[in-house]
Amino acid sequence: MNKVGQPPVFSPSSDPGWLQAGPLIITGATGWLGRNLVRALAQGLPELPDLLSPNHTRRIRALVLPGTSQNLPQNLPGVQPVEGDLCDPACCQRLLEDAQGGTLFHTAGIIHPKNSRAFFTINVDGTRNLLEAAAKAGIRRAVVVSSNSPCGVNPHPDHRFDEESPYRPYMNYGRSKMLMELEARQIAARSGLEVVLIRAPWFYGPDQPPRQTLFFKMIRDGRMPIVGSGDNWRSMAYIDNLCQGLLLAAMVPQAANQTYWLADLRPYTMNEIIDTVERLLKDEFQQKCCHRRLLLPGWFGEVARGLDWGLQTVGLYHQKIHVLSEMNKTIACSVDKACQELGYRPVVDLEEGMRRSLAWVFAQQGGLGESLCNT
């Protein structure tokens, strides 16, 4: 067993054969995580060159929604887009044709839908369709991305979730991911398909969606809410740290039918997260920052939670209310099991990860727009 923090045990020169057994299949390939995972599979990870070497002959089959294949990373040989929808069982079967012995990475899902029913249609029913098709197709292993939400929020600030933590799902998203995990385990038990469940918290890094760019802008413009003291802990996962863990989950034989939390090595307080982004914006990206916070009492988060619950009860969903309801919560995990059993080594920390995130925003999106700060 590897000690926490040691490098992964596999290298291209001692490849266990999982790459040669069949194609690599990714769902959600145009999403935030999916795009980065496609690059990692094709090119490896810069910080860990011994984990996976670039290979132009590698076959990567990428499921994308109709009309979105142009959003895949470009100029990567061997990447084949397959248009379709997980909610269509026939599409799942088509995606997995002639894929016996292959490895499936299931990153697709919905986090912020227009209505709460979509959580279950996509996260539960879609995953069932996919994994049943994978079992019939003879897929070797499915690495399935879940969330922290099936376990809810930590019962006290010093608590850390681990793989033995009970289900206490947070709202409908958490319930849908819990049901997804249970479905995955049942399909694995009756079919022999190897399933690895990955619980990932809030992640960050290049290819971020607009909501993360808004997060940066709110910090710069002094509009970022701090609910309560801001000393509540949050686990976060830099996108390449998460991709590293997904690769290890696919290649380590002992990971079959296990569950792992993947995140940065330690959690951060909300104050630390926001202060880090603000400091980088000011010192390294020459942004005029307001150096203010929107301070709200702790009970404000509970009011938001009540509103969130009420809306979701009648089938509605409001992203900003949902996010606000979590702002005063501790949602933190331990990655010890992944470090010990997979050789997981999250080498990028908060400051460097946020630096890269901001660099991507300024390079790809031209920055955050005009600052609202007057002084």
N, C-alpha and C positions, 0 to 999 in steps of 0.2 A: 504493500500500500504506500502511495506517495505521501510525503509530508506536505502540509498546506504550503502553497507558494512555490513548490518545485515545478520545473517545466513538464509539459506533457511527455508521455513515454513513447509516443509514436512519431516517426519521421518518414519522409518519402522513401528513404532507403530500407525501412522496415515496414512498409505498407502492409496491413493485414489482409488486403484483398477486397475490402468493401467497395472500393472505387471501380474495380474491374468486374464486379459481379453483375452489374446491370446499370441502367441509366440513373442519373440523379434527377429527382423530380421535386419541384418547388411550387407550392401554392402561394398566392399572395405575392407573386414575384415583382409586381410593380409598386408594392407598398414600401413603407419606410424600412422595415427589417428585410423584406424580400429582396429589394434591390441590392442592399449591402451583402446579403448572403449569396446572391448570384455572383457578385464580384469575388467574394471570398472563395467560392468553389472553383471559379475559373482561374483566379490569380493568386490565391493564398492570402495570408494576412501579413502586412508589413512588419509588425513587431514579432511575429512568430514564423519566420520563414521555414523552419524545420517541421512545422505542423502539416502543411499541405503545399506541395510544389505546384507552380503553374503547369498546365498541360493543355495544349491546343486540341487534343483529340478527345478530351473529356466530354461526355454527352450530358447536357443539362436541359431538361424539359421543363418549361416554365408556364404554369397556368396563369392566364390573364383574362380579365373581363373583355367581352367583345369591344373592339375598337380602341384598345389601350396598349397594344403591343409596342407602339412607338415609345412608351414610357419605360421600357426595359433598358438597362444599361447598354450602351452602344459599343460596337467594336470588340465584342467578346465572342471569339469563335466557339462553336459548339453549342450555343444557346438556341434552343428551338421553342418559339412561343406556341402555345396551344390555347386558343380562345374558348372560353366556356364559363360555366357557373357551377359552383359546388352544389347548389340546390337542385341540380338536374342530375339524377343518377346516371343517365346515359353519358353525360359529359365526363363524369368521373371514370366510367369504364373506358371511354375513349382516351382520356389522359394517360391511363395505365396500361394500354395495349402493349404487348410485347415488352413488358418491363419486369419480367421475372428475375428475381435476385437483386433488383434495384433498391435504392434508398429514397424514401419519401421525407421531405421536410414540409410540414404543414404549418405555414405562418399566416395563412389567410384567416380573417375574422373581422368582426365589426366591433368598434369600441364606442363610437358616438353616432348612433343611428337617428333617423327621423322619428321612429316610434319604437317603443320597447319590445314589441313582438319580434322585431328583426334580430334581436339578440339570440333568440331561440331558433329562428328559421335558419340563420347563417352559422352561428357558433355550434349549435347542437345538431340540427338536422343535416347541415352541410358536412360536418365532420363525420357523422354516421355514414352518409353516402360515400364519402371518400375512403374511409377505413374499411368498409365492407368491400368496396371495389378493390382496394389494395390487397386484402386478404385473398380474394378470388384470383387476383393477378399474380400471386406468388411474390409480392414485395418482401424483401428481406427484413427491413426495419423501417418504422415510421417514427420520426422525431416530431412531436406535436407541441406547439407553443401554447401554453396556458397563460396564467396571470397570477398576481398576488390576490386578486379579488375573491377567489373561492374561499380564502381564509379570512377575508375581511380586514379588520384593523386590529393592531396589537392591543391586548387588554390593559397594558400599562407601558410607560415609556421605556423601561429596561428590558421588555420582552422582545425576543427575536423569533420569527417564524422559522421552523425547520420542516423537514419532510414528514415528521410525525404530528405536526399541528393539525387539529381537527378542522373540519369545514365549518365556517361561519360566514357564508357568502354576503358580500356587500352589494345590495341592490340587485337588479335583474342581470346586469352584466356579470357580477360574481356568481349568481345562480346559474347562468347559462354556461359559464366556464366550468363550474362544478359538475353540471350534468354532462358536459363534454368529456371531462376526465373520466367520469363513471362509465360513459358509453365506450370510451377508448379501452378501458380496462376490460370491460365485458367482451368486446370484440377480440381483444388479444387472448383472453382466456379460452374462448370457444374455437378460435381459428388457428392459433399458433403464430399469428403475426406478432413480431417483436415491436413493442411500443415503448417509447421513452417520453415521459411527460416533463416539459420544461416550464417552470413557473418564473416568469420574468416580470419585474416591476416596471415602473416608469423608466423608459429608456430615452437616450439622447444621442445626437450625432448627425453627420451629413445625411442629406436627402430628407430632412425633417419636413413635416407637413406645416401648413400655415399656422396651426394652433401653437406650435413651438416657437415660431418666429414672433407671433403675438406676445408670447411669454417674455421674450427678450425685449421687445419694444416697451411693454408695460414696466419692466424693471428700469429701463433707461429713462422713461418719462415720468417716473415716480408714481405710477398707478398700480403697482403690484400690491395686492392685499396680503397682509399678515394677519391671520386669524389667531387670536390668543398671543402667546409669547413668541411664537416662531421657533421655539426650541424643540418642537416635535421632530422625530427622526423619520427620514425617508430613504429607503434603499433605491438606488438608481443603477442602470446598466448602460455603460457606453456601448454603442452599437457593435463595435468590433470585439469587445469583451463577450458580448452575447453571441456573436457569430462563432467565436472560438469555442464557446461551450456547446453550441449546436453541432459543430464538427466533431468534437470529442464524444458527444452523445451518440453520434452515428457510428463512430469507429471503435469505441471501447467495448469489447464483447460483454463484459460484466454489467454494462448499463442496460441490458435488455430488461424491459418491463419494470424499470425503476423510475422514480420521480426525483427531479433535482431543481433546487432554486439556483438561478443564475443572476448575478448582479455584480456591481463593483465590490471590492474587497470589504469595504465598510460602508455603513449608512452615513448620511449627512443630515444636519438639521436644516430646516427650511431657511433659517437665517443664513447659514453657510452657503447654501445653494444660490440664494439671491445675491449675497454679498460677492461671491465669486464671479458671477456673471457681470455685475455692475463694475467690479474692479477691472475685468478684462475689457469691457466696453470702453472704459475711460482711458486706461493706460496703454492698451495695445491696439485699439481700433479707433482712437481719437474721437470718441463719441461724447457729446455734451450730456451729462447725466444730471438728473434733478436731485439725486441723493435723498429721496423721500420714500416713505412707505405709506400705503393706505392701511392704517392700523384699525383693526376691528376686534371687538371683544370675542372671547372664546365661544360664547353662547351663539354667536352669529353663525358659526359652522353647524350648530345643531338645528337652527332655524332653516338653514339651507338644506340640511339633510331631510327635515320634515317636508319641505316643499318638493324636494326631489322624489321622495317616497310617494307623496300624493300624486304628483304628475305621472309617475310610472305606473301607479295603481290603475289609472284610467287609460294607460297605453301611450302616454306622451313622454317625451324626453327633451330635456334642455341641458345642453352641454355645459354652459357656464355655471348653472346652479349645481350640477353634479360635481364639477371640479371644485367649486367653492366649498361644498359639503365635506370634502376630504382635506381641506387645507390645514385644519388644526389636528389632524389625526397622525399618530405614529403608524407607519406601514413599513416595517423593516424586517429583514430576513438574515439568516446565516447561510453562507455559501460553503461551509466546512465540508459537507458531504461531497459536493462537486469537486472541491480541491483534493480531497482524499481519494475518491474513487475514479475520477476522470483525469486527474492531473490538471484541472482548471487553474489558470493563472491570469486573473484580470489585471493586465499590465498598464492600462490607461486609467488614470484617476480623474476626479471631477474637474480639476483645473485644466488639465491637458485636453480632456474630452470636450469641455465647453469652449476652449480655445479653437479646437477644430470645428466645432459646430458653428461658431460665429464666423470663422474663416470661410466656411462653405456658404453661409448666408450672404456675406459680402461679395464673394466671388460669383455665385450663381444667381443671386436675387438683387444685387446692387445695393445691399444694406437694408437698413430699417426705416428709410424715409427720414424726413426732417424731424429733428428733435423738438419736443414741446417745451423744453426747459428754457426759461427766460434768464436764468442766472447761472 
